[in-house]
C-alpha cells in the first residue's frame, strides 16, 4: 500500500462516489415523477370540460290533436269511369272542372292520351310561331334546362310522381328550343302533322260528363269518413268529452264503404283541437301564438293561434282550439296525430347542471351620497371555464332550466351582472372536478 494513501482518503473517495450516485438517482427519480405526473394528467385529468354551444329549446306541451276542416265531399253519383283533372291540394275556383266522367275506363284512357297529344301539338306550334327562340342565348336555355332537370330529380326522390309529366314537357320544350337557337332545322311541321294524325285516329266519344266544383277550395282525391264528424262552425265551442269521442271513434267508420270519392276543403283556416290538463292549459291564453310540431303534416313547425279554451266546472281537463292556415297536401290529408305545442322559444348557451356552482363575490362600490367606498358581497351562480392552464369563474344568467342542463343568456347586459364577466360561446366549461377555485392551475 502506498504510504501516502491514508484511510481518510479512501473514505472520502468512496463517499464521493456514493454521493454522486445518490444525486444522480434523485434527479432521475424527479424526472420520472414529473413525466409520470403529466402522463397521468393526460389520461386522467383532474377536471373534465365541455365546449359551450348556443342552442334553441322550447317550453312545450304534448297532446293528441284532432283536425277539423270545412270540408265538402264530392259524391260519386255519376256512373262511368272518373278521371280527376286535379292533384291533391290544387286550388280550384267555383264551377271549375274537378273531373271528367267517361262511359268506360277505356274511353278515359283514350281521352287522357288525347289530352297529352294536344298539349304536345300546342307546344310545338307555339315553338314554331315564336321567333324569340332563334335569338335566345343558348346559355340561358341550358341554365333553364339544368334547373328543370333538378326539379324533376327532386320530385322523383320525394315520390311526387304527379308532377313528373309536367317537368318532362318543360324539358322537351327547352331541348327543342335549344336546337332552334343553335340553328338546327327540326322540321316541326312534319312532327305536328304526325301528332294530329295520331289524334284523329283515336276513337273518342264526346258524350262524357263533367264534375264541377260547387265551391272554391282545395281539392283532395280521398276521403276518410270523418268529414262531417263535427260542425266546422261550432269548433270554438267544442268540449273535452266531444274531443275524446272523436279521438276514440272506431276505425270502422274511417274505412267504411262510401259513395264519396273526393272532397273540397273550402276554407284555408283549419283547427286542431285537443284536451289538455288544466294546469297545462293555464299556460295558454286566448290570442296567443304558438308553433305546433306535427311530423305527418309538415317537417316545419306550423304557426297556430289559440282561439278557444273551454273549461267545464271543476273538470281536470280543458278543450283547447288552435287555428292554422298552413296548406299543402300533407296538412290536408291528416285527421289526428300526437302533437307538440311549443309555447315559448329560448336561445342561449347550453351548460350541464353539473357545471353550475354558487360563489360569493365581493366588489367595491362608491356611495353616490357620501362618495365613500364600501365593499359589498353577493352570492351568484356561475361556472368555471378553462383559460389555458388556469380556470376562472364566470357568472351566468339562467333563462331556461331543463332536466340536466340550463340555458344561459349570451347577450346579457354586463351592467346587470355583479361580476361583469359571463360565459361565452365556445368556452371550455368545467363539468367535473374537485376543489375548484378562481385561478387554480390545471
DRENVEX-828696 format. One record per residue (C-alpha): residue number from 1; x, y, z. Coordinates in steps of 0.5 Angstrom, whole numbers, plus 500, padded with zeros to 3 digits. Layout:
  num   px   py   pz
  NUM    X    Y    Z
...
END
This chain:
  num   px   py   pz
    1  500  500  500
    2  502  507  498
    3  505  510  505
    4  502  517  503
    5  495  514  502
    6  491  514  508
    7  484  511  511
    8  481  518  511
    9  483  519  503
   10  480  512  502
   11  474  514  506
   12  473  521  502
   13  474  518  495
   14  468  512  497
   15  463  517  500
   16  464  522  494
   17  462  516  489
   18  456  515  493
   19  454  522  494
   20  454  523  486
   21  450  516  485
   22  445  519  490
   23  445  526  487
   24  444  522  480
   25  439  518  483
   26  435  524  486
   27  435  527  479
   28  433  521  475
   29  427  520  480
   30  425  527  480
   31  425  527  472
   32  421  520  472
   33  416  523  478
   34  415  529  473
   35  414  525  467
   36  409  520  470
   37  405  526  473
   38  404  529  466
   39  402  522  463
   40  397  521  469
   41  394  528  468
   42  394  527  461
   43  390  520  461
   44  387  522  468
   45  386  530  468
   46  384  533  475
   47  378  536  471
   48  373  535  465
   49  371  540  461
   50  365  541  455
   51  365  546  450
   52  359  551  451
   53  355  552  445
   54  349  556  443
   55  342  552  442
   56  335  553  442
   57  330  550  446
   58  322  550  447
   59  318  550  453
   60  313  545  450
   61  306  541  452
   62  305  534  449
   63  298  532  447
   64  293  528  442
   65  291  533  437
   66  285  532  432
   67  284  536  426
   68  277  540  424
   69  276  543  417
   70  271  546  413
   71  270  540  408
   72  265  539  403
   73  265  532  400
   74  264  530  392
   75  259  525  392
   76  260  519  386
   77  253  520  384
   78  255  519  376
   79  256  512  373
   80  262  511  369
   81  270  512  370
   82  272  518  373
   83  279  522  371
   84  281  527  376
   85  284  534  373
   86  287  536  379
   87  292  534  384
   88  292  534  392
   89  292  541  395
   90  291  544  388
   91  287  551  389
   92  280  551  384
   93  275  556  383
   94  267  555  384
   95  265  552  377
   96  272  549  376
   97  272  542  373
   98  274  537  378
   99  274  531  374
  100  271  528  367
  101  266  522  367
  102  267  517  362
  103  263  512  359
  104  268  507  360
  105  275  506  363
  106  278  505  356
  107  275  512  354
  108  278  515  360
  109  285  512  358
  110  284  515  351
  111  282  522  353
  112  288  522  357
  113  292  520  351
  114  289  525  347
  115  290  531  352
  116  297  529  352
  117  298  529  345
  118  294  536  344
  119  299  539  349
  120  305  537  345
  121  302  540  339
  122  301  546  343
  123  308  547  345
  124  311  545  338
  125  306  550  335
  126  308  555  340
  127  315  554  339
  128  314  554  331
  129  311  561  332
  130  315  564  337
  131  321  568  334
  132  325  569  340
  133  328  562  341
  134  332  564  335
  135  335  570  338
  136  335  567  345
  137  342  566  349
  138  344  558  349
  139  347  559  355
  140  340  562  358
  141  337  556  356
  142  342  551  358
  143  341  554  365
  144  333  553  365
  145  334  546  363
  146  339  545  368
  147  334  548  373
  148  328  544  370
  149  332  537  371
  150  334  539  378
  151  326  540  380
  152  325  533  376
  153  330  529  380
  154  328  533  387
  155  320  531  386
  156  323  524  384
  157  326  523  390
  158  321  526  394
  159  316  521  391
  160  312  527  388
  161  310  523  381
  162  304  527  379
  163  309  533  378
  164  314  529  373
  165  310  529  367
  166  310  537  367
  167  317  537  368
  168  318  532  362
  169  314  537  358
  170  318  543  360
  171  325  539  359
  172  322  537  352
  173  320  544  350
  174  327  547  352
  175  331  542  349
  176  327  544  342
  177  328  551  344
  178  336  550  345
  179  336  546  338
  180  333  552  334
  181  337  557  338
  182  343  554  335
  183  341  554  328
  184  338  547  327
  185  332  545  323
  186  327  541  327
  187  322  540  322
  188  317  542  326
  189  311  542  321
  190  312  534  320
  191  312  533  327
  192  306  537  328
  193  303  533  322
  194  304  526  325
  195  301  528  332
  196  295  531  329
  197  294  524  325
  198  295  520  332
  199  290  525  335
  200  285  524  329
  201  286  516  329
  202  283  516  337
  203  276  513  337
  204  274  519  342
  205  267  519  345
  206  265  526  346
  207  259  525  351
  208  263  525  357
  209  260  529  363
  210  264  534  368
  211  264  534  375
  212  264  542  377
  213  266  545  384
  214  260  548  388
  215  265  552  392
  216  272  555  391
  217  277  551  395
  218  283  546  396
  219  282  539  392
  220  283  533  396
  221  283  526  392
  222  281  522  398
  223  276  522  404
  224  277  519  411
  225  270  518  413
  226  270  524  418
  227  269  530  414
  228  262  531  418
  229  264  528  424
  230  264  535  427
  231  261  542  425
  232  266  547  423
  233  262  553  425
  234  262  550  432
  235  269  549  433
  236  270  554  438
  237  265  551  443
  238  268  544  443
  239  268  540  450
  240  273  536  452
  241  268  530  452
  242  267  531  445
  243  274  531  443
  244  275  525  447
  245  270  522  443
  246  273  524  436
  247  279  521  438
  248  277  515  440
  249  272  513  435
  250  273  506  432
  251  277  506  425
  252  271  502  422
  253  268  509  420
  254  274  511  417
  255  275  505  413
  256  267  504  411
  257  265  504  404
  258  262  511  402
  259  260  514  396
  260  264  520  397
  261  270  520  392
  262  274  526  394
  263  273  533  397
  264  274  540  397
  265  277  544  403
  266  273  551  402
  267  277  555  408
  268  284  556  409
  269  283  556  416
  270  283  550  420
  271  283  548  427
  272  287  543  432
  273  283  541  438
  274  286  537  444
  275  284  536  451
  276  290  539  456
  277  291  538  463
  278  288  544  467
  279  295  546  469
  280  298  546  462
  281  292  550  459
  282  293  555  464
  283  300  556  461
  284  296  559  455
  285  292  565  453
  286  287  567  448
  287  290  570  442
  288  297  567  444
  289  301  565  438
  290  305  558  439
  291  308  553  434
  292  306  546  433
  293  310  540  431
  294  306  535  427
  295  311  531  423
  296  306  528  419
  297  303  535  417
  298  310  538  416
  299  317  538  417
  300  317  545  419
  301  313  548  426
  302  306  550  424
  303  304  557  426
  304  298  557  430
  305  294  562  435
  306  290  560  441
  307  282  562  439
  308  279  558  445
  309  280  555  452
  310  274  551  454
  311  273  549  462
  312  267  546  465
  313  267  547  472
  314  272  543  476
  315  274  539  471
  316  281  537  471
  317  282  538  463
  318  281  544  458
  319  279  544  451
  320  284  548  447
  321  283  550  440
  322  289  552  435
  323  287  556  429
  324  292  554  423
  325  292  557  416
  326  298  553  413
  327  296  549  407
  328  299  543  403
  329  297  536  401
  330  300  533  408
  331  297  538  412
  332  290  537  409
  333  291  529  409
  334  292  528  416
  335  286  527  421
  336  289  526  428
  337  296  525  431
  338  300  527  437
  339  303  534  437
  340  308  538  441
  341  306  545  443
  342  312  550  443
  343  309  555  448
  344  316  559  449
  345  323  559  445
  346  329  560  448
  347  336  561  445
  348  342  561  450
  349  349  558  452
  350  347  551  454
  351  351  548  460
  352  351  542  464
  353  347  543  471
  354  354  539  474
  355  358  545  472
  356  354  550  476
  357  356  553  482
  358  355  558  487
  359  360  563  489
  360  360  569  494
  361  363  575  490
  362  366  582  493
  363  366  588  490
  364  368  596  492
  365  363  601  490
  366  362  608  491
  367  357  611  495
  368  354  617  491
  369  351  620  497
  370  358  621  501
  371  363  619  496
  372  366  614  501
  373  368  607  498
  374  365  600  501
  375  365  593  500
  376  359  589  498
  377  358  582  497
  378  353  578  493
  379  352  570  492
  380  352  569  485
  381  351  563  480
  382  357  561  475
  383  361  556  472
  384  369  555  472
  385  372  556  465
  386  379  554  463
  387  384  559  461
  388  390  556  458
  389  393  552  465
  390  388  556  470
  391  381  556  471
  392  377  562  472
  393  370  563  475
  394  364  566  470
  395  358  569  473
  396  352  567  469
  397  344  569  468
  398  340  563  467
  399  334  564  462
  400  332  556  462
  401  332  550  466
  402  332  543  463
  403  332  536  467
  404  340  536  466
  405  342  543  463
  406  341  550  464
  407  341  556  458
  408  345  562  460
  409  344  569  457
  410  350  570  452
  411  347  577  451
  412  346  580  458
  413  347  587  459
  414  354  587  463
  415  352  592  468
  416  347  587  471
  417  352  582  473
  418  355  583  479
  419  362  581  477
  420  361  584  470
  421  364  577  467
  422  360  572  464
  423  360  566  460
  424  362  566  452
  425  360  561  446
  426  366  556  445
  427  368  557  453
  428  371  550  456
  429  367  550  462
  430  369  545  467
  431  363  540  469
  432  367  535  473
  433  373  537  478
  434  375  538  486
  435  377  544  490
  436  375  549  484
  437  377  556  485
  438  379  562  481
  439  386  562  479
  440  387  555  480
  441  392  551  476
  442  390  545  472
END
